[in-house]
Amino acid sequence: MNKLDDCFPRHQVRIMSEDLVPPTPVQLCYENLNRSCVRNPYSPGPRLILYAVFGFGAVLAVCGNLLVMMSILHFRQLHSPANFLVASLACADFLVGLTVMPFSTVRSVESCWYFGDSYCKFHSCFEGSFCYSSIFHLSFISVDRYIAVSDPLLYPTRFTASVSRKCIAFSWLLSIIYSFSLLYTGANEAGLEDLVSALTCVGGCQIAVNQSWVFINFLLFFIPTLVMITVYSKIFLIAKQQAQKIERMSDQTAKASDRYKDRVAKRERKAAKTLGIAVAAFLLSWLPYFIDSIIDAFLGFITPTYVYEILVWIAYYNSAMNPLIYAFFYPWFRKAIKLIVTGRILRENSSATNLFPE
């Protein structure tokens, strides 16, 4: 048994009856090569639509996350440990749009890999690295929000810039080391040598991952997911308790310090809600893919190719969703975008612009 996983992709490795009976006439990825993979192209109409849909997702992921990074790094008012985590998360999504989605677009539409064997493995490593980096970033963001909501006044002394840097370094280093070492040591193909040899053809990008490593891949997704669900459940419980407390306390009888604490808590709850939506979007996008991956590992690739492509592109599209969530819920992000696209950030002292008008 084996697994073709697409945080370590197995896009074209499908053992299905339709693959055993190629269409007539047979089209090849490389017509003049005997070892060429079979090409199964779409008709012109669907082909154009798919290029448009996939290409739009890549452009949105690149441009949207670039705006998030520029906003947080340029405007001094946004320089906070929590926002640096958000900027680093946006960097992972930006790299998905830049280094993964354009090449996957061609692969998905043309059913061939035209970018060489070397970049095939890099492409697979990039997918794994950025996928797990996003998961780890979101886990740390959830913990950050829990600290901010549970004790907003002491939060600045607990989640410092140093802590944020360590979280960012951990998220990137563990993801990159794990993804690259797994594929470049060949550990993922242990016991699958005959299958890999049989499936190898020119114009394919087959990455085989055995059951043991598929299970580890799933755990690397499931454990941070469990952390996020647990933490956000506690966050919303605390938020409910705080809201009830505010309702019971009138402004006339409350102390000034209590009123200030309530305003800070309200702001932190709003930020937690927005980032909680981003976490939910991530889980809804990636969970179907990971469930399919673990099922396929033990049931022998039962997922039809077109269903698998839908699942993986839903996961890819998550990289374009966060900027849309921020634009919808954060007035400061909308104002920052306006300043960036109009070129006003090039003016002197634009970094000191107030993005939070009261």
Phi, psi and omega in degrees: 000154184204175182220138176244094191262147186249358150295350165222096203290151174226046192303319186255000184269090181229122178264095186222156185296324182291336178285336182280342179238088185294153181293162178244128356284153181287130174251139182246154176296321177232104189299331186265008182244131181292329182267020182287147174287154176284138180255132179240079187284155172278162173289162188305318182298300178301327180298315180295319180297316181296317177300320180294315182293312181292319180295321178298319179298319179295315180296318180295320179295317181291306186290317182296313181287332174296321177295321178298313180296316180297319181298310185289321183281333184274313187274120184298331181296340182262003181281090177223156179305319181294318181291330176294326173297318179296319179295322179292322174299317178298327178296319178298316179293323176300316181291329173298314180294332184270318189252347184245305189297319180299319181287324177292331177300311179296317180300315183290321184279316185272347184058027177220154176251115185252014190248014174089154181295323182297313181286339174302312181290321176299315180304316179295319178294320178298316179303311180297314183299311185286328177297307182289327176299319178297318180300313182293319177302313182295327177295314179294323178297320179296319177295318176303315180294325179296315178297318182294321183280322184286328179213075188297330183284326179270351183307315182300335181270348183260319178253088186266176178299324179296317178297318179299316179298320179295320178296318179295314181298317179298314183300318182282312186295314181297318181296314183291314181298315181297310185295311184289320181292323180297314185279324185275346173272346182079009181298330182294337184260005181301123181087357183243019186301317181295319179295315180299318180297319181291329184269351184288127175207161182282125183102008176247161178223077185261123176239111181267137179228124184287171187299322182299313182286331175297319179295320177295317177303317180295319179296323179294338173271317188291317183296310175299326177298316178297321177298313182297316180296317180296313183294315181290332173297318177293322180300313183287334173292315178297317180300320178296318179295319179295320179296320178295323179295318180296322180296325182282341188253119180278152179296333184288327184262347183283147175289156179299321180295324178292320180295321178295317179299322180293321179295317179296316180298321179297317179296317181292324178295321179296317178296320179296322179297315181297313180289333174295324176295320177297319178296316179298320178297319179297313183294318179294330180283318187266334184301315179301322179296313182292324176297315177299320181298315183288327177293313181299327182298328186251350181244006171080047172059058182273348182285127175299149184303316184292327177292318179298317179298321177298315181297317183288328179282332170299318178295316178301317185296342176301330180295341179263353188277322185302315177301326178291322177295315179297319181296327182283323188256340185250107176300326181295327179288320177297319179293320179296318178301316181299319179292325182287310185289336177271357177081006183287349176288348178280348179288157180296136178064020179295336180293343180266008181301138178278114181262359183237065179294134181275000000 
